[in-house]
Amino acid sequence: MLNKRIVKIALPVAIGALALSACGSDDSGGGSSGGGGGDGSGFTIAYQGPLSGPNAQLGINMENGVKLAIKEANESGDYDVTFEYASGDDRGEPGQAASAAQRIIDNDDVIAVVGPAFSGAANVAAPSYGEAGITALSPSATAPDLTEQGFPTFLRGVPNDGEQGAAIASFFAEQGVESAVVIDDLGDYAVGLGNVVEEALGEAGIEVQRESLPADTVDHSSIARTVIQSGADAVAYTGYYAQAAPLAVKLSEQGYEGIGLGGDGVRDPEFVNLASGAAEGWYLSCPCRDLNEDEIGQKFSEAYEAEYSTAPGTYSPEAYDATMMIINAVNELGDSADRASVYDAIAQGEHDGVAKTLTFDETGEYAGSGIYIYEVKDDEIVSLGNVEELVG
């Protein structure tokens, strides 16, 4: 790991004190020298993710976290610089990712990006951000190979699907599952997570049947029949909530009585809303902890709900933390901060946040761990705890 220098900085009152460590270098060359600040106009932090489309709620969760961090920082009086927000809607689709990223890159005031949110979009956009020298700190893109391709400025702020897949397999084994159907949606994220789950289940001695449900599927009757006819004890769906919900409905209608589990792309209240009673009893895995565990999480929830009149969603606190890490790095560097120096500060830094402590290895991979299991009970998503504790 790189050496770190810890600098204590006051945070907005709603959250309390967090920490940043940073060391930076100044670079005035090429596209990496942008980022505003020099003329006193402040710095812009962008977010790239799905703000429209079938899985927009996951993106909105994160956008809200980004905007809350910026609002609190500007209103706190604790910072010598000011911040603005810019959005890049890519619908969570690889085909929209490049143009969304380019719009952000072309905004000279953008100092860093939170995102891209989805793995497929991140895989497309990360090279462009790297060429422009802009930090792309994703709070949610979990495909393992994103940090294996040498993207120059990509950083991941959560455990990847290698850990999540192994956790799902361990949980199924603890539940006594002997056979399972793993279903992906043919997208980068879902296929990647599905591959890891399939391999881990096999290593655990659990029989696996692999299926795919395209993300534009309208009728889920056929895949539900396939699951039931397999006689499997459990089904793991590795895509997003927009397809998981109708799948749960059809499974329920056809009398499926086994275990249902969705990955982090399903862990959103919209899954419960869309599936109605069919979501009851489903398990959800996520590299995101329960905010009710401690005071700092509770205070964040209170501030978020006061701002948006709803509870934080999946990856709202992770996006907030990513934004605060950027804010603190820029503040430390001052008006001379540019895209290159901010990346150096963040990549070599440490930030004690609401969701977790952010720090990265030399590939940009999140240097921590932790997968959590949730269950839908009485139309609420309830935390069961860290999977390591659940499986002993």
C-alpha positions as a Markdown table, in Angstrom:
| # | Residue | x | y | z |
|---|---|---|---|---|
| 1 | Met | 0.0 | 0.0 | 0.0 |
| 2 | Leu | 1.0 | 3.6 | -0.6 |
| 3 | Asn | 2.0 | 5.7 | 2.4 |
| 4 | Lys | -0.8 | 7.9 | 3.8 |
| 5 | Arg | -0.9 | 11.2 | 5.5 |
| 6 | Ile | -4.0 | 11.7 | 7.6 |
| 7 | Val | -5.5 | 15.2 | 7.8 |
| 8 | Lys | -8.4 | 15.9 | 10.1 |
| 9 | Ile | -11.0 | 18.1 | 8.6 |
| 10 | Ala | -14.3 | 19.3 | 10.0 |
| 11 | Leu | -17.4 | 18.0 | 8.2 |
| 12 | Pro | -20.9 | 19.2 | 7.9 |
| 13 | Val | -22.8 | 19.2 | 11.2 |
| 14 | Ala | -25.3 | 16.6 | 10.0 |
| 15 | Ile | -22.6 | 13.9 | 9.8 |
| 16 | Gly | -19.7 | 14.8 | 12.1 |
| 17 | Ala | -16.0 | 14.4 | 11.7 |
| 18 | Leu | -14.5 | 12.3 | 9.0 |
| 19 | Ala | -10.9 | 11.9 | 7.9 |
| 20 | Leu | -9.0 | 12.3 | 4.7 |
| 21 | Ser | -5.4 | 11.5 | 3.9 |
| 22 | Ala | -4.0 | 12.8 | 0.8 |
| 23 | Cys | -0.8 | 13.7 | -1.0 |
| 24 | Gly | -1.0 | 15.3 | -4.4 |
| 25 | Ser | 1.0 | 16.7 | -7.4 |
| 26 | Asp | 0.3 | 19.5 | -9.7 |
| 27 | Asp | 0.0 | 19.0 | -13.4 |
| 28 | Ser | -0.8 | 21.6 | -15.9 |
| 29 | Gly | -0.6 | 19.5 | -19.1 |
| 30 | Gly | -3.3 | 18.3 | -21.4 |
| 31 | Gly | -6.9 | 17.5 | -20.5 |
| 32 | Ser | -5.9 | 16.6 | -16.9 |
| 33 | Ser | -5.4 | 20.3 | -16.0 |
| 34 | Gly | -9.1 | 21.1 | -15.9 |
| 35 | Gly | -11.4 | 21.4 | -12.9 |
| 36 | Gly | -12.2 | 25.0 | -12.3 |
| 37 | Gly | -11.3 | 26.8 | -9.1 |
| 38 | Gly | -8.6 | 29.1 | -10.4 |
| 39 | Asp | -11.1 | 31.9 | -11.2 |
| 40 | Gly | -12.9 | 31.7 | -7.9 |
| 41 | Ser | -15.9 | 30.0 | -9.6 |
| 42 | Gly | -15.6 | 26.9 | -7.6 |
| 43 | Phe | -15.2 | 23.2 | -8.6 |
| 44 | Thr | -17.8 | 20.9 | -10.2 |
| 45 | Ile | -18.3 | 17.3 | -9.1 |
| 46 | Ala | -20.1 | 15.2 | -11.7 |
| 47 | Tyr | -22.1 | 12.0 | -11.3 |
| 48 | Gln | -22.5 | 9.4 | -14.0 |
| 49 | Gly | -25.2 | 6.8 | -13.7 |
| 50 | Pro | -28.8 | 5.8 | -14.6 |
| 51 | Leu | -31.1 | 8.8 | -14.0 |
| 52 | Ser | -33.7 | 7.4 | -16.5 |
| 53 | Gly | -34.6 | 4.0 | -17.8 |
| 54 | Pro | -35.9 | 0.9 | -16.0 |
| 55 | Asn | -33.3 | 0.9 | -13.2 |
| 56 | Ala | -33.2 | 4.7 | -12.7 |
| 57 | Gln | -34.0 | 4.5 | -8.9 |
| 58 | Leu | -30.6 | 3.0 | -8.2 |
| 59 | Gly | -29.0 | 5.9 | -10.0 |
| 60 | Ile | -31.2 | 8.4 | -8.3 |
| 61 | Asn | -30.2 | 7.0 | -4.9 |
| 62 | Met | -26.6 | 7.8 | -5.7 |
| 63 | Glu | -27.3 | 11.1 | -7.3 |
| 64 | Asn | -29.0 | 12.2 | -4.1 |
| 65 | Gly | -26.0 | 11.2 | -2.0 |
| 66 | Val | -23.7 | 13.2 | -4.2 |
| 67 | Lys | -25.9 | 16.3 | -4.1 |
| 68 | Leu | -26.4 | 16.0 | -0.3 |
| 69 | Ala | -22.6 | 16.0 | 0.2 |
| 70 | Ile | -22.2 | 19.1 | -2.0 |
| 71 | Lys | -25.0 | 20.9 | -0.3 |
| 72 | Glu | -23.7 | 20.2 | 3.2 |
| 73 | Ala | -20.2 | 21.2 | 2.3 |
| 74 | Asn | -21.2 | 24.5 | 0.8 |
| 75 | Glu | -23.5 | 25.3 | 3.7 |
| 76 | Ser | -21.1 | 24.2 | 6.5 |
| 77 | Gly | -18.6 | 27.1 | 6.2 |
| 78 | Asp | -15.8 | 24.5 | 6.8 |
| 79 | Tyr | -14.3 | 24.7 | 3.3 |
| 80 | Asp | -12.3 | 27.3 | 1.6 |
| 81 | Val | -13.7 | 26.4 | -1.8 |
| 82 | Thr | -17.2 | 25.9 | -3.2 |
| 83 | Phe | -18.7 | 23.1 | -5.2 |
| 84 | Glu | -21.3 | 22.6 | -7.9 |
| 85 | Tyr | -23.0 | 19.5 | -9.3 |
| 86 | Ala | -23.2 | 18.1 | -12.9 |
| 87 | Ser | -25.1 | 15.0 | -14.0 |
| 88 | Gly | -24.3 | 12.5 | -16.7 |
| 89 | Asp | -27.3 | 10.2 | -17.4 |
| 90 | Asp | -26.2 | 7.0 | -19.1 |
| 91 | Arg | -29.4 | 5.0 | -18.3 |
| 92 | Gly | -27.0 | 2.3 | -16.9 |
| 93 | Glu | -26.4 | 1.2 | -20.4 |
| 94 | Pro | -23.0 | 0.7 | -22.0 |
| 95 | Gly | -24.3 | 2.2 | -25.3 |
| 96 | Gln | -25.0 | 5.5 | -23.5 |
| 97 | Ala | -21.9 | 5.5 | -21.4 |
| 98 | Ala | -19.3 | 7.0 | -23.8 |
| 99 | Ser | -21.5 | 10.1 | -24.7 |
| 100 | Ala | -22.4 | 10.7 | -21.0 |
| 101 | Ala | -18.7 | 10.6 | -20.1 |
| 102 | Gln | -17.7 | 12.9 | -22.9 |
| 103 | Arg | -20.2 | 15.5 | -21.9 |
| 104 | Ile | -18.7 | 15.5 | -18.4 |
| 105 | Ile | -15.1 | 15.5 | -19.7 |
| 106 | Asp | -15.9 | 18.5 | -21.9 |
| 107 | Asn | -17.0 | 20.5 | -18.9 |
| 108 | Asp | -13.8 | 22.2 | -17.9 |
| 109 | Asp | -15.1 | 22.9 | -14.4 |
| 110 | Val | -15.4 | 19.2 | -13.5 |
| 111 | Ile | -12.7 | 18.2 | -11.1 |
| 112 | Ala | -13.8 | 14.5 | -10.5 |
| 113 | Val | -16.6 | 12.1 | -11.2 |
| 114 | Val | -18.6 | 9.9 | -8.8 |
| 115 | Gly | -19.3 | 6.8 | -11.0 |
| 116 | Pro | -20.0 | 5.4 | -13.4 |
| 117 | Ala | -22.6 | 3.5 | -11.3 |
| 118 | Phe | -23.1 | 0.3 | -13.4 |
| 119 | Ser | -20.3 | -2.0 | -14.4 |
| 120 | Gly | -21.1 | -2.2 | -18.1 |
| 121 | Ala | -21.1 | 1.6 | -18.3 |
| 122 | Ala | -18.0 | 1.9 | -16.3 |
| 123 | Asn | -16.2 | -0.5 | -18.6 |
| 124 | Val | -16.9 | 1.7 | -21.5 |
| 125 | Ala | -16.4 | 5.1 | -19.9 |
| 126 | Ala | -13.3 | 4.4 | -17.7 |
| 127 | Pro | -10.8 | 4.6 | -20.6 |
| 128 | Ser | -12.1 | 8.1 | -21.6 |
| 129 | Tyr | -11.9 | 9.4 | -18.0 |
| 130 | Gly | -8.4 | 7.9 | -17.8 |
| 131 | Glu | -7.3 | 9.7 | -21.0 |
| 132 | Ala | -8.8 | 13.0 | -19.7 |
| 133 | Gly | -7.1 | 12.5 | -16.3 |
| 134 | Ile | -10.3 | 12.7 | -14.4 |
| 135 | Thr | -10.9 | 10.5 | -11.3 |
| 136 | Ala | -13.8 | 8.1 | -11.8 |
| 137 | Leu | -14.7 | 6.9 | -8.3 |
| 138 | Ser | -17.5 | 4.4 | -8.5 |
| 139 | Pro | -19.6 | 3.8 | -5.4 |
| 140 | Ser | -21.3 | 0.7 | -6.9 |
| 141 | Ala | -19.7 | -0.9 | -10.1 |
| 142 | Thr | -18.7 | -4.3 | -8.8 |
| 143 | Ala | -17.5 | -6.3 | -11.8 |
| 144 | Pro | -14.2 | -7.7 | -10.7 |
| 145 | Asp | -12.3 | -7.1 | -14.0 |
| 146 | Leu | -12.8 | -3.3 | -13.8 |
| 147 | Thr | -9.6 | -3.0 | -11.8 |
| 148 | Glu | -7.8 | -5.5 | -13.8 |
| 149 | Gln | -7.6 | -3.6 | -17.1 |
| 150 | Gly | -5.3 | -0.8 | -16.2 |
| 151 | Phe | -7.8 | 2.1 | -16.4 |
| 152 | Pro | -5.5 | 5.0 | -15.3 |
| 153 | Thr | -8.0 | 6.9 | -13.0 |
| 154 | Phe | -10.7 | 4.3 | -12.1 |
| 155 | Leu | -11.3 | 3.7 | -8.4 |
| 156 | Arg | -13.8 | 1.3 | -6.8 |
| 157 | Gly | -15.4 | 2.2 | -3.5 |
| 158 | Val | -17.1 | -1.1 | -2.7 |
| 159 | Pro | -16.1 | -4.8 | -2.5 |
| 160 | Asn | -16.3 | -6.5 | -5.9 |
| 161 | Asp | -18.4 | -9.4 | -7.1 |
| 162 | Gly | -15.7 | -11.9 | -6.3 |
| 163 | Glu | -16.5 | -11.4 | -2.7 |
| 164 | Gln | -20.2 | -11.1 | -3.2 |
| 165 | Gly | -20.5 | -14.3 | -5.2 |
| 166 | Ala | -18.6 | -16.3 | -2.6 |
| 167 | Ala | -20.8 | -14.8 | 0.1 |
| 168 | Ile | -24.0 | -15.9 | -1.7 |
| 169 | Ala | -22.6 | -19.4 | -2.0 |
| 170 | Ser | -21.7 | -19.5 | 1.6 |
| 171 | Phe | -25.2 | -18.3 | 2.6 |
| 172 | Phe | -26.9 | -20.9 | 0.4 |
| 173 | Ala | -24.8 | -23.7 | 1.9 |
| 174 | Glu | -25.7 | -22.5 | 5.4 |
| 175 | Gln | -29.4 | -22.7 | 4.4 |
| 176 | Gly | -28.9 | -26.3 | 3.3 |
| 177 | Val | -29.3 | -25.7 | -0.4 |
| 178 | Glu | -28.4 | -28.7 | -2.5 |
| 179 | Ser | -29.3 | -27.3 | -5.9 |
| 180 | Ala | -29.7 | -23.8 | -7.3 |
| 181 | Val | -30.6 | -22.0 | -10.5 |
| 182 | Val | -28.4 | -18.9 | -11.3 |
| 183 | Ile | -30.0 | -16.4 | -13.6 |
| 184 | Asp | -28.3 | -13.4 | -15.3 |
| 185 | Asp | -29.6 | -10.8 | -17.7 |
| 186 | Leu | -26.8 | -11.1 | -20.3 |
| 187 | Gly | -25.4 | -7.7 | -19.1 |
| 188 | Asp | -21.8 | -7.2 | -17.9 |
| 189 | Tyr | -22.7 | -6.9 | -14.2 |
| 190 | Ala | -25.1 | -9.8 | -14.1 |
| 191 | Val | -23.0 | -12.2 | -16.1 |
| 192 | Gly | -19.9 | -11.4 | -14.1 |
| 193 | Leu | -21.7 | -11.9 | -10.7 |
| 194 | Gly | -23.5 | -15.0 | -12.1 |
| 195 | Asn | -20.2 | -16.5 | -13.1 |
| 196 | Val | -18.7 | -16.0 | -9.6 |
| 197 | Val | -21.8 | -17.4 | -7.9 |
| 198 | Glu | -21.9 | -20.4 | -10.2 |
| 199 | Glu | -18.3 | -21.2 | -9.6 |
| 200 | Ala | -18.6 | -20.7 | -5.8 |
| 201 | Leu | -21.7 | -22.8 | -5.6 |
| 202 | Gly | -19.9 | -25.6 | -7.4 |
| 203 | Glu | -17.0 | -25.4 | -5.0 |
| 204 | Ala | -19.4 | -25.7 | -2.2 |
| 205 | Gly | -20.8 | -28.9 | -3.6 |
| 206 | Ile | -24.1 | -27.3 | -4.7 |
| 207 | Glu | -25.6 | -28.4 | -8.0 |
| 208 | Val | -26.0 | -25.5 | -10.4 |
| 209 | Gln | -28.2 | -24.8 | -13.4 |
| 210 | Arg | -27.3 | -21.6 | -15.3 |
| 211 | Glu | -30.0 | -19.6 | -17.2 |
| 212 | Ser | -30.2 | -16.2 | -18.8 |
| 213 | Leu | -33.2 | -13.8 | -18.8 |
| 214 | Pro | -32.5 | -10.9 | -21.2 |
| 215 | Ala | -33.0 | -7.4 | -19.7 |
| 216 | Asp | -35.8 | -6.6 | -22.1 |
| 217 | Thr | -37.9 | -9.7 | -21.3 |
| 218 | Val | -41.6 | -9.0 | -21.0 |
| 219 | Asp | -43.1 | -12.4 | -20.2 |
| 220 | His | -41.4 | -14.2 | -17.3 |
| 221 | Ser | -43.6 | -17.3 | -17.4 |
| 222 | Ser | -41.1 | -19.4 | -19.2 |
| 223 | Ile | -38.1 | -18.8 | -17.0 |
| 224 | Ala | -40.3 | -19.4 | -13.9 |
| 225 | Arg | -41.4 | -22.8 | -15.3 |
| 226 | Thr | -37.7 | -23.6 | -16.0 |
| 227 | Val | -36.9 | -22.9 | -12.3 |
| 228 | Ile | -39.7 | -25.0 | -11.0 |
| 229 | Gln | -39.1 | -27.9 | -13.3 |
| 230 | Ser | -35.5 | -27.9 | -12.3 |
| 231 | Gly | -36.5 | -28.9 | -8.8 |
| 232 | Ala | -33.9 | -26.5 | -7.4 |
| 233 | Asp | -33.9 | -25.5 | -3.7 |
| 234 | Ala | -32.9 | -21.9 | -4.5 |
| 235 | Val | -32.7 | -19.3 | -7.3 |
| 236 | Ala | -30.1 | -16.5 | -7.4 |
| 237 | Tyr | -30.9 | -13.6 | -9.8 |
| 238 | Thr | -27.8 | -11.5 | -10.5 |
| 239 | Gly | -29.4 | -8.6 | -12.6 |
| 240 | Tyr | -31.4 | -5.6 | -11.5 |
| 241 | Tyr | -34.7 | -5.0 | -9.7 |
| 242 | Ala | -36.7 | -4.2 | -12.9 |
| 243 | Gln | -36.4 | -7.8 | -14.0 |
| 244 | Ala | -36.2 | -9.4 | -10.6 |
| 245 | Ala | -39.6 | -8.1 | -9.6 |
| 246 | Pro | -41.7 | -9.7 | -12.4 |
| 247 | Leu | -39.5 | -12.9 | -12.0 |
| 248 | Ala | -40.5 | -13.1 | -8.4 |
| 249 | Val | -44.2 | -12.5 | -9.3 |
| 250 | Lys | -44.2 | -15.4 | -11.8 |
| 251 | Leu | -42.4 | -17.7 | -9.5 |
| 252 | Ser | -45.0 | -17.0 | -6.8 |
| 253 | Glu | -47.9 | -17.5 | -9.2 |
| 254 | Gln | -46.5 | -20.8 | -10.3 |
| 255 | Gly | -46.1 | -22.1 | -6.8 |
| 256 | Tyr | -42.3 | -21.9 | -6.3 |
| 257 | Glu | -41.5 | -22.5 | -2.6 |
| 258 | Gly | -37.7 | -22.4 | -2.6 |
| 259 | Ile | -35.3 | -19.7 | -1.7 |
| 260 | Gly | -35.1 | -16.5 | -3.8 |
| 261 | Leu | -32.1 | -14.3 | -3.7 |
| 262 | Gly | -31.1 | -11.2 | -5.6 |
| 263 | Gly | -27.8 | -9.4 | -5.7 |
| 264 | Asp | -27.1 | -5.8 | -4.9 |
| 265 | Gly | -28.8 | -4.7 | -8.1 |
| 266 | Val | -32.0 | -5.9 | -6.6 |
| 267 | Arg | -31.6 | -4.5 | -3.2 |
| 268 | Asp | -33.9 | -1.5 | -3.6 |
| 269 | Pro | -37.4 | -0.7 | -2.3 |
| 270 | Glu | -38.5 | -0.6 | -5.9 |
| 271 | Phe | -38.1 | -4.4 | -6.0 |
| 272 | Val | -40.5 | -4.7 | -3.2 |
| 273 | Asn | -42.9 | -2.1 | -4.7 |
| 274 | Leu | -42.9 | -3.8 | -8.2 |
| 275 | Ala | -43.1 | -7.3 | -6.9 |
| 276 | Ser | -45.7 | -6.5 | -4.2 |
| 277 | Gly | -46.3 | -9.5 | -2.0 |
| 278 | Ala | -44.2 | -11.8 | -4.2 |
| 279 | Ala | -41.0 | -10.2 | -2.8 |
| 280 | Glu | -41.8 | -11.4 | 0.7 |
| 281 | Gly | -39.1 | -13.7 | 2.0 |
| 282 | Trp | -36.6 | -13.0 | -0.7 |
| 283 | Tyr | -33.0 | -12.5 | 0.4 |
| 284 | Leu | -30.8 | -9.7 | -1.0 |
| 285 | Ser | -27.0 | -9.5 | -0.9 |
| 286 | Cys | -25.1 | -6.3 | -0.9 |
| 287 | Pro | -21.6 | -4.8 | -0.1 |
| 288 | Cys | -23.5 | -2.2 | 1.8 |
| 289 | Arg | -24.1 | -2.1 | 5.5 |
| 290 | Asp | -27.2 | -1.3 | 7.5 |
| 291 | Leu | -27.1 | 2.4 | 8.5 |
| 292 | Asn | -29.0 | 1.8 | 11.7 |
| 293 | Glu | -26.0 | 0.0 | 13.2 |
| 294 | Asp | -24.4 | 3.1 | 14.6 |
| 295 | Glu | -24.9 | 6.8 | 15.3 |
| 296 | Ile | -23.0 | 8.1 | 12.2 |
| 297 | Gly | -25.2 | 6.0 | 10.0 |
| 298 | Gln | -28.4 | 7.1 | 11.7 |
| 299 | Lys | -27.4 | 10.8 | 11.4 |
| 300 | Phe | -26.8 | 10.4 | 7.7 |
| 301 | Ser | -30.2 | 8.7 | 7.3 |
| 302 | Glu | -31.8 | 11.6 | 9.2 |
| 303 | Ala | -30.1 | 14.2 | 7.0 |
| 304 | Tyr | -31.0 | 12.4 | 3.8 |
| 305 | Glu | -34.6 | 11.9 | 4.8 |
| 306 | Ala | -34.9 | 15.6 | 5.8 |
| 307 | Glu | -33.6 | 16.6 | 2.3 |
| 308 | Tyr | -35.5 | 14.0 | 0.2 |
| 309 | Ser | -38.4 | 12.9 | 2.3 |
| 310 | Thr | -37.4 | 9.3 | 1.9 |
| 311 | Ala | -34.9 | 6.9 | 3.4 |
| 312 | Pro | -31.5 | 6.5 | 1.8 |
| 313 | Gly | -31.5 | 3.9 | -1.0 |
| 314 | Thr | -28.9 | 1.4 | -2.0 |
| 315 | Tyr | -25.5 | 3.1 | -2.5 |
| 316 | Ser | -26.8 | 6.5 | -1.3 |
| 317 | Pro | -24.2 | 6.6 | 1.5 |
| 318 | Glu | -21.4 | 5.1 | -0.7 |
| 319 | Ala | -22.0 | 7.9 | -3.2 |
| 320 | Tyr | -22.0 | 10.5 | -0.4 |
| 321 | Asp | -18.7 | 9.1 | 0.9 |
| 322 | Ala | -17.1 | 9.2 | -2.5 |
| 323 | Thr | -18.2 | 12.8 | -2.9 |
| 324 | Met | -16.9 | 13.8 | 0.5 |
| 325 | Met | -13.6 | 12.2 | -0.3 |
| 326 | Ile | -13.3 | 14.3 | -3.4 |
| 327 | Ile | -14.4 | 17.5 | -1.6 |
| 328 | Asn | -11.8 | 17.0 | 1.2 |
| 329 | Ala | -9.1 | 16.3 | -1.4 |
| 330 | Val | -9.9 | 19.5 | -3.3 |
| 331 | Asn | -10.1 | 21.5 | -0.1 |
| 332 | Glu | -6.7 | 20.3 | 1.0 |
| 333 | Leu | -5.2 | 21.2 | -2.4 |
| 334 | Gly | -7.0 | 24.6 | -2.6 |
| 335 | Asp | -7.6 | 26.7 | -5.7 |
| 336 | Ser | -4.6 | 25.1 | -7.3 |
| 337 | Ala | -6.3 | 21.7 | -7.4 |
| 338 | Asp | -6.6 | 20.2 | -10.9 |
| 339 | Arg | -7.8 | 16.8 | -12.2 |
| 340 | Ala | -4.4 | 15.2 | -11.9 |
| 341 | Ser | -3.6 | 16.3 | -8.4 |
| 342 | Val | -7.0 | 15.4 | -7.1 |
| 343 | Tyr | -6.7 | 11.9 | -8.5 |
| 344 | Asp | -3.3 | 11.5 | -6.8 |
| 345 | Ala | -4.7 | 12.7 | -3.5 |
| 346 | Ile | -7.7 | 10.3 | -3.6 |
| 347 | Ala | -5.9 | 7.2 | -5.0 |
| 348 | Gln | -3.3 | 7.5 | -2.2 |
| 349 | Gly | -5.7 | 8.7 | 0.5 |
| 350 | Glu | -8.0 | 7.4 | 3.1 |
| 351 | His | -11.4 | 8.6 | 4.0 |
| 352 | Asp | -13.4 | 7.5 | 7.1 |
| 353 | Gly | -16.9 | 7.7 | 5.8 |
| 354 | Val | -20.5 | 6.9 | 6.6 |
| 355 | Ala | -20.7 | 3.6 | 4.8 |
| 356 | Lys | -17.1 | 2.5 | 5.2 |
| 357 | Thr | -13.5 | 3.6 | 5.2 |
| 358 | Leu | -12.4 | 4.3 | 1.7 |
| 359 | Thr | -8.9 | 3.3 | 0.7 |
| 360 | Phe | -7.5 | 1.7 | -2.5 |
| 361 | Asp | -4.8 | -0.6 | -3.6 |
| 362 | Glu | -2.4 | 0.0 | -6.4 |
| 363 | Thr | -5.0 | -1.2 | -9.0 |
| 364 | Gly | -7.7 | 1.1 | -7.7 |
| 365 | Glu | -9.5 | -1.7 | -6.0 |
| 366 | Tyr | -11.3 | -1.0 | -2.7 |
| 367 | Ala | -9.0 | -2.2 | 0.0 |
| 368 | Gly | -11.7 | -3.4 | 2.5 |
| 369 | Ser | -14.4 | -6.1 | 2.6 |
| 370 | Gly | -17.9 | -6.9 | 3.9 |
| 371 | Ile | -21.0 | -8.4 | 2.3 |
| 372 | Tyr | -24.4 | -8.2 | 4.0 |
| 373 | Ile | -27.5 | -10.2 | 3.7 |
| 374 | Tyr | -31.0 | -8.6 | 3.8 |
| 375 | Glu | -34.5 | -10.1 | 3.8 |
| 376 | Val | -37.8 | -8.7 | 2.7 |
| 377 | Lys | -40.1 | -8.9 | 5.7 |
| 378 | Asp | -43.6 | -7.3 | 5.8 |
| 379 | Asp | -42.7 | -5.2 | 2.7 |
| 380 | Glu | -39.5 | -3.9 | 4.3 |
| 381 | Ile | -35.9 | -4.7 | 3.5 |
| 382 | Val | -34.4 | -5.9 | 6.8 |
| 383 | Ser | -30.8 | -6.4 | 7.6 |
| 384 | Leu | -29.8 | -9.9 | 8.8 |
| 385 | Gly | -26.1 | -8.9 | 9.2 |
| 386 | Asn | -22.7 | -9.6 | 7.7 |
| 387 | Val | -22.6 | -12.9 | 5.9 |
| 388 | Glu | -19.5 | -14.0 | 7.8 |
| 389 | Glu | -21.4 | -13.7 | 11.0 |
| 390 | Leu | -24.5 | -15.5 | 9.6 |
| 391 | Val | -22.5 | -18.5 | 8.4 |
| 392 | Gly | -20.4 | -18.8 | 11.5 |
